[in-house]
Amino acid sequence: MNGREIESHYKLETGFAEEQQLNRQRHEESQQLHKELLKESRSQNIDIDYLRSQVAKHDMEIHRFKATVN
């Protein structure tokens, strides 16, 4: 290999290593975002379940009141 080929080869290897590092960073950021979205989704599901439970309780109270009035 002559000097120019060695320099070109070095640039390719350096570029490849930089691209690998960028891909790792992107993957880590993506994984972190995914975890945060799952956490938020679970939190919202818990809120939804709580609200459904409250609605069911209120519906039962309304039913009882209607039954006592009639």
N, C-alpha and C positions, 0 to 999 in steps of 0.2 A: 504494500500500500504506500502511496506517496503521501505527502503532507496534506494535500487537498482532500484526498479520500479519507484520511484519518480525521481531519477536521469535520468533514461532512458526516462521518459515522458518529463522531462524538456529539454533534448537534442533534442527530436523530435519537441517540440514546438519552440525551438530556431532555429533549422534547417529550420523549416517551415517558420518562420518569416524572416530569412535571404534569403530564396529562394523567398519569396514574394517581398522583397526589391529589389533583383536582377532583378526579372521580371519587376517591376515598372521602374527600371533604363533602362532596355533594351527597354521597350515600349516607354519611353520618348525619348531615343536616336533614335529609329526607327521613331517616329513621327517627330523629328527634321530633320532627313535625308530626310524623305518624303517631308516635307515643302521645304527644300532646292532644292530637285530635281524638284518639281513643279515650283518653282521660276525660276530655270535654264531653264526648258522646256518652260515656258511662254516667257522668254527673247529670247530664240532661235526662237520661233514662231514669235515674233515681228520682229526679224532680217530677217527671211525668208519672211514675208509679205512685209517688206520694199524692199528687193532685188527683189521680184517679181514685185513690183510696178515700180522699176527702170528699170527692163528689159522691161516691157510693154511700158514705156515712150520711151526708146531707140528704141524699135521695131517700134513705131509710127513715130519717127523721121526718121528712115531708110526708112520707107514706103513713107513718104512725100518727102524725097530726091529723091527716085527712081521715084516717080510720077512726080516731076519737071524735072528730067533728061529726061524722056521718053516723 
